[in-house]
Amino acid sequence: MDEVVRIVEEDGVGHKEPIVIEGLPDVGLVGTIAASYIVEKMGYKEIGYIESDLFVPVMVIHEGRLKTPFRIYNNEDGSVVVVLSEVAVPPKAVYPLTAALAEWFHKIGAKLVISIKGLPVKNRMDIEKPEVFAVGNNDDALRELKDKQVEFLEEGFIAGTYAMMLWECMKRKLSAISLLAQCYPVYPDPGAAASAIESLKKFSPKLMVDVRELIENAEEIKLKARDLMQQTALSAPEMQKGMEQDMPIMYR
């Protein structure tokens, strides 16, 4: 039987225990903006892509060349892998996508999986530099966060792709964390992505990317990301349908 989600490696990962960074569309597009910026500024090489009949039938064009929106990149020495998407993840694809990715992360011997997402706050306009909080999926991940002095999200809940990614990695005994940057609830937020990248730097000397350009070009990035933000906003209600009924009573 064919796999529901197929991860196609066009080139192998050049390191035995890479750190994996995952940036998929979510509130504020924090993960997608951060991952795309890292790939562009650090000159990472595209090594593969992800395909599925569950994804919307869309391709993207960059510099006149056709590309799949779900792509995988590797840095020069292979120690950092980046997974990103330029289209929203359909709700029906969340479970098979996260399971397939976690299985692939296990296969390549990932040392740590870091997902980047937004944490919507109503007073974002009043926040000059968004804070970043973290969630870990096991004791090793929590120790890593304490060592890097990243503040925990002590109580609450996360939903969708990132929640399932933490869970699927935990099932495979992979250490994984989510970095949650304060962001606008309904607008693309390059400032939040910049804060997330600053936190990422604590986990590898290979991630020393300058975020000044990201902040300086924030308005241009917001315009470019408008359509993807709309896609993500349309997917969110369906993904979270029934969540209020299923949430623990303490969070209602």
C-alpha positions as CSV (number, residue, x, y, z in Angstrom):
1,M,0.0,0.0,0.0
2,D,1.3,3.5,-0.9
3,E,2.3,5.8,2.0
4,V,-0.1,8.6,2.7
5,V,2.8,11.0,3.1
6,R,6.0,10.5,1.2
7,I,9.3,12.0,2.2
8,V,11.6,12.1,-0.9
9,E,15.3,12.5,-0.3
10,E,17.1,13.8,-3.4
11,D,20.3,14.0,-1.4
12,G,21.2,12.4,1.9
13,V,21.6,14.3,5.2
14,G,25.3,14.9,5.7
15,H,25.5,14.4,9.5
16,K,24.7,11.5,11.9
17,E,23.0,13.5,14.6
18,P,21.5,16.7,13.1
19,I,19.4,19.3,14.8
20,V,16.1,19.5,12.9
21,I,14.2,22.8,12.7
22,E,10.6,22.7,11.6
23,G,8.7,25.7,10.3
24,L,5.2,25.1,9.1
25,P,2.4,27.7,8.7
26,D,0.7,28.5,12.0
27,V,-0.6,31.6,13.8
28,G,1.5,34.6,12.8
29,L,3.4,32.4,10.2
30,V,6.2,32.5,12.7
31,G,7.7,29.1,11.8
32,T,7.5,29.5,8.1
33,I,9.0,33.0,8.1
34,A,11.8,32.0,10.5
35,A,12.7,28.8,8.6
36,S,12.6,30.4,5.2
37,Y,14.8,33.3,6.4
38,I,17.4,30.9,7.9
39,V,17.5,28.8,4.7
40,E,17.9,31.9,2.5
41,K,20.5,33.8,4.6
42,M,22.6,30.8,5.4
43,G,22.5,29.4,1.9
44,Y,21.2,25.9,2.8
45,K,20.9,23.3,0.1
46,E,17.6,21.7,-0.8
47,I,17.9,18.0,-0.3
48,G,14.3,16.7,-0.6
49,Y,10.6,17.4,-0.4
50,I,7.4,16.0,1.0
51,E,4.3,15.0,-1.0
52,S,0.9,13.7,-0.3
53,D,-2.5,13.5,-2.0
54,L,-3.8,15.1,1.2
55,F,-2.0,18.4,0.4
56,V,-3.7,21.1,-1.7
57,P,-2.7,20.8,-5.4
58,V,-0.4,23.8,-5.4
59,M,3.2,24.3,-6.5
60,V,5.3,27.4,-5.9
61,I,7.6,29.3,-8.3
62,H,10.9,30.8,-7.2
63,E,13.2,32.6,-9.7
64,G,11.2,31.0,-12.5
65,R,11.6,27.5,-11.2
66,L,8.8,25.2,-10.1
67,K,9.1,23.8,-6.5
68,T,7.0,21.8,-4.2
69,P,5.8,24.0,-1.2
70,F,6.9,21.3,1.4
71,R,10.7,21.2,1.2
72,I,13.7,19.9,3.2
73,Y,17.1,21.7,3.5
74,N,20.5,20.9,5.0
75,N,23.4,23.1,5.9
76,E,27.0,22.7,4.6
77,D,28.2,20.2,7.2
78,G,24.9,18.5,7.5
79,S,24.4,19.3,11.2
80,V,21.2,21.3,10.7
81,V,18.1,20.1,8.8
82,V,15.2,22.5,8.1
83,V,11.7,21.4,7.1
84,L,9.4,24.1,5.9
85,S,6.1,24.7,4.0
86,E,4.8,27.6,2.1
87,V,1.2,26.4,2.1
88,A,-1.1,25.6,5.0
89,V,-1.3,22.1,6.3
90,P,-4.9,20.7,5.7
91,P,-6.4,19.4,9.0
92,K,-6.8,15.9,7.5
93,A,-3.0,15.8,6.8
94,V,-1.8,16.7,10.3
95,Y,-1.7,13.2,11.8
96,P,-0.1,11.4,8.8
97,L,2.3,14.3,8.2
98,T,3.6,14.5,11.7
99,A,3.9,10.7,12.0
100,A,5.8,10.5,8.7
101,L,8.2,13.3,9.7
102,A,8.8,11.9,13.2
103,E,9.6,8.5,11.6
104,W,12.0,10.2,9.2
105,F,13.6,12.2,12.0
106,H,14.2,8.9,13.8
107,K,15.7,7.4,10.7
108,I,18.2,10.2,10.3
109,G,19.1,10.0,14.0
110,A,18.0,13.5,14.9
111,K,19.6,14.8,18.0
112,L,16.9,17.3,18.7
113,V,13.7,18.4,16.9
114,I,12.8,22.1,17.3
115,S,9.4,23.3,16.1
116,I,8.8,27.1,15.8
117,K,5.3,28.4,16.2
118,G,3.5,31.6,17.3
119,L,1.8,32.3,20.6
120,P,-0.9,34.9,19.9
121,V,-1.3,37.8,22.3
122,K,-3.9,40.5,22.1
123,N,-1.5,43.3,23.2
124,R,1.2,42.5,20.6
125,M,1.1,46.1,19.3
126,D,2.5,47.1,22.7
127,I,5.3,44.6,22.7
128,E,8.6,45.8,21.2
129,K,10.4,42.5,21.4
130,P,8.3,39.4,21.6
131,E,9.2,36.9,24.3
132,V,9.8,33.2,23.5
133,F,8.5,30.3,25.6
134,A,9.2,26.6,25.2
135,V,7.6,23.2,25.6
136,G,9.6,20.0,25.8
137,N,8.4,16.5,25.2
138,N,10.7,14.5,27.6
139,D,13.2,15.0,30.5
140,D,16.2,15.4,28.1
141,A,14.4,18.2,26.2
142,L,13.5,19.9,29.5
143,R,17.1,19.7,30.7
144,E,18.2,21.2,27.3
145,L,15.8,24.1,27.8
146,K,17.0,24.7,31.3
147,D,20.6,24.6,30.2
148,K,19.9,27.1,27.4
149,Q,17.9,29.3,29.8
150,V,14.8,29.3,27.7
151,E,11.6,30.1,29.7
152,F,9.0,27.3,29.9
153,L,5.4,27.6,29.1
154,E,4.3,26.4,32.5
155,E,0.6,25.8,31.9
156,G,-1.7,25.8,28.9
157,F,-2.2,23.8,25.7
158,I,-1.0,23.7,22.2
159,A,-2.9,22.3,19.2
160,G,-2.5,21.2,15.6
161,T,0.7,20.2,13.9
162,Y,3.1,21.2,16.6
163,A,1.3,19.4,19.4
164,M,1.2,16.2,17.4
165,M,4.9,16.6,16.4
166,L,5.9,16.7,20.0
167,W,3.8,13.6,20.7
168,E,4.9,11.6,17.6
169,C,8.6,12.3,18.5
170,M,8.0,11.3,22.1
171,K,6.5,8.0,20.9
172,R,9.8,7.4,19.0
173,K,12.0,8.4,22.0
174,L,13.2,11.6,20.2
175,S,13.8,14.8,22.1
176,A,11.7,17.6,20.7
177,I,10.8,21.1,21.8
178,S,8.5,23.8,20.5
179,L,9.6,27.5,20.6
180,L,6.5,29.7,20.9
181,A,7.1,33.4,20.1
182,Q,4.5,36.0,21.1
183,C,2.8,37.2,17.9
184,Y,-0.1,38.9,16.2
185,P,-3.2,36.7,16.2
186,V,-4.2,37.4,12.6
187,Y,-1.2,39.0,10.8
188,P,2.2,37.6,9.7
189,D,4.7,38.5,12.3
190,P,8.4,38.8,11.2
191,G,9.3,40.4,14.6
192,A,8.1,37.2,16.3
193,A,10.1,35.1,13.8
194,A,13.2,37.2,14.6
195,S,12.8,36.5,18.4
196,A,12.4,32.8,17.6
197,I,15.6,32.8,15.6
198,E,17.4,34.5,18.5
199,S,16.3,31.7,20.8
200,L,17.4,29.1,18.2
201,K,20.9,30.4,18.3
202,K,21.3,29.0,21.8
203,F,21.0,25.5,20.4
204,S,23.8,25.5,17.8
205,P,26.7,27.7,16.7
206,K,25.6,26.9,13.1
207,L,22.6,29.1,13.6
208,M,24.3,32.5,14.0
209,V,22.1,34.3,11.5
210,D,21.7,38.1,11.6
211,V,18.0,39.0,12.0
212,R,18.4,42.7,11.3
213,E,17.2,42.4,7.7
214,L,14.2,40.4,8.8
215,I,13.2,43.2,11.1
216,E,14.0,46.0,8.6
217,N,12.0,44.3,5.8
218,A,9.1,43.4,8.1
219,E,6.4,45.3,6.1
220,E,7.5,43.8,2.8
221,I,7.5,40.3,4.3
222,K,4.0,40.9,5.7
223,L,2.7,41.7,2.3
224,K,4.3,38.7,0.7
225,A,2.9,36.4,3.4
226,R,-0.7,37.7,3.2
227,D,-2.1,35.0,1.1
228,L,-0.5,32.2,3.1
229,M,-1.8,33.8,6.3
230,Q,-5.3,33.8,4.8
231,Q,-5.0,30.1,4.0
232,T,-3.8,29.3,7.5
233,A,-6.6,31.3,9.0
234,L,-9.2,29.3,7.0
235,S,-7.6,26.0,8.1
236,A,-7.5,26.8,11.7
237,P,-11.2,26.7,12.6
238,E,-11.6,23.3,11.0
239,M,-8.5,22.0,12.8
240,Q,-9.7,23.2,16.1
241,K,-13.3,22.2,15.6
242,G,-14.6,20.8,18.8
243,M,-11.5,21.7,20.7
244,E,-13.4,23.6,23.4
245,Q,-15.4,20.5,24.2
246,D,-12.3,18.3,24.3
247,M,-10.1,20.7,26.3
248,P,-9.5,20.0,30.0
249,I,-11.9,22.0,32.1
250,M,-9.1,24.0,33.7
251,Y,-8.3,25.6,30.3
252,R,-11.8,26.5,29.3
